[in-house]
Amino acid sequence: MADNDDLLHINDMLREDVRRKDKRNSQCSAVIIDSQSVKTTRKGGFSGTDGNKKIKGRKRHITVDTMGNIVNNIVHPANFHDSKAAYLVIKDLRENQHGIKVIYADGGYKGELIGNTKKEFGYEIIISPKIKDEAKGKVSPKRWVVERTFSWLENFRRLSKDFEFLLQSSQAMIYLASIKLLLNKI
């Protein structure tokens, strides 16, 4: 299998082509971050239990541009809190992407992460408001973009659960799904 750095590079090139085709700047200036807890299979490797969702498995942390295209992802055991694991995602984002100024996130990323991210990486984290009218189910437009991307990923059988033994393999599967989605847009 290809190295994750190679898959990230292919993903980046295709994402930039899709953005140019949509008459946008090839480099995104804003990203949206979120995580998704998924169950692992019996043979799965490192896993933990997400206390909030009561899911034993892993978390997929992704950042997407404002079009919903994956910018980067990190897979980790589900028992890591979002604000702690987000540091790894943002550090990876800083090392591999240029031009990003703003990160949109939900309430799970409040706290020290906001100040530390601004100080260490220069990114401004904007926390999107909660759903005000739960009966109508209105979602913040920025939040909807990343949720839609998770929905796209769930259409891939290999991502319906986390079947991979290694965390790096899980991360590679997300990049491969992203590459297929980007190729469909070109």
N, C-alpha and C positions, 0 to 999 in steps of 0.2 A: 504494500500500500504506500501511497505517496506520503511524504512528510507533511505534517500539518502546516508548516511554513509555506510549502509549495501550494497547498490548497488555499491558504489565506491569500497568497499572491494572485492566484487565478481568480478567486472570489473578488478581490479588489479591482483587478483589471476589468472584469465583466460588470461589476457594479458601476464603475466609472463610465463605461460605454453606455449602460442603461440610463444613467443620469444625463449624459450628453445627448442621447437620443430624445430625452424628455425636455431638452433645452434648459438644463440646469447646470450649475457649476459641477465639474467632475468630482471635486472634493467636497464632502459634506461639512457644514459648519455646526450642525446640531445633530445629536443622536438621542435615542430614547433607550433606556435600560430597563430590563425586567428579568424576572426569573420564573421558571416553571418547574414544579416538582413532578417527577415521573417515577413510576415503579420500576424496579429492576427485576430480572428473572432470577431464578434460584442460583444460577451459575454466575451471576453478576459479581463483579469485583467489589471495590470500595463502595460502601453505601452507608446511609444513616437514616434517621427518622426525622421528617419535618414535623415539628411539634404542632404547628398551626393547622396543617392540612391532614395530619395523621397518615402520611404516606411514607412507607419505608422504601428508600431508593436514592435517587440523585436529583440534583437541581441543575437545570440548564440556564445559565446566565447569558443573555444575549444583549447586544446593542444593535440597533437598526437605525438607518437614516430616516428622513421624514417620508420616504417613499415605501418604507417597510423592508428594504434590502438589508441583509445582515452585514454588519461591519466587523464584528468579532464575537467570539463566544468562549465561555469557559464552562466546563462541567466539573462538578464537585459533589461530595456526599451531601445529602439533603439536610443534615443537621447543622450546617453552617448557616448563620444568620445572614440575610440579604446584605445588610450594611457592611458586614465583615468581608464577605465574598466579593462584594462590589469593588473593593479596593484592588483585588487581583484583576478584575475586568478592566478597570480604569487604568491601571498600570500597563496592562497589555495594549490598551487603546493608545496610550501615550507613546509607547515604543513603536507602534506600527502605523499610526495614522497622523495626518497633518491637517491643520486648518480647523479643527473642532474647537468651538468656544463654549458651547452650552450642552449640558446633559439634562434631559427631562427624566424624572423618576416619580415613583409613587411614594406614599407615606412610609413605606418600609425602609426607606433610605435616609430618613431624618437622623439628626444627631451630629456626632463628631465628623462623620463622613463629609458633610457639606463644607465645613471649614478646612478640614485636612486636604480635601481635593482641590479647593481653591488655592491653598497655600503651596501644596506640593506639586500639583500638575497644571495649575492655571485655568482649570475648567470651572464654570459656574454651574452648580446643580440647581435646577428649578423643580420643586416638588409640585406636581399637579394636584389640583383640589380633588377631594373625595366626590363620589357621586352624590349630588344634592338631592335628587328625587329618585330613590331606589325603586319606587313603584313604576316609573317610566323607564328605568334602566339606562339613563343617559350617561354616557362615558365621555370623559375629556377627550377631545380630538387627538391629542398627542398620545394618550394611553391606548386609544383604539388602534393606532398603527402597529404597536408592538404586539398587542393581543391578536391582531389579524395575522401577523407573521407566525406566531405560535400555532395558529389554526392551520396555516399553510403547511407547516412542518409536520403536523399530525396526520396529514394526508399520505405521508411516506410510511409504509408498513414498518420499516426498520426503526422508525422513530416513535411508533405508537407506545412502546415501552423502551426501556434502555436494555438492549440485549447484549451490549458489549461488556467484555471483562475489564478492559483498560479504559481509564478516563480519556486518554488521548484518542482512542478509537471512537468513543462517543462524540467527542469534539469533531473528529474527521467526518463522521456521518452527517453532522449538522452542516458542515461546509459543503459536502457533496450535494445535499438537498438544496442548499442555497445556490450552488452553481447551476443545478438543473433549473431552478426557478428563474434565475437570471438569463440563462440561455433561451428560455421560453419568451422572454420579454424583448429579445433582440430581433 
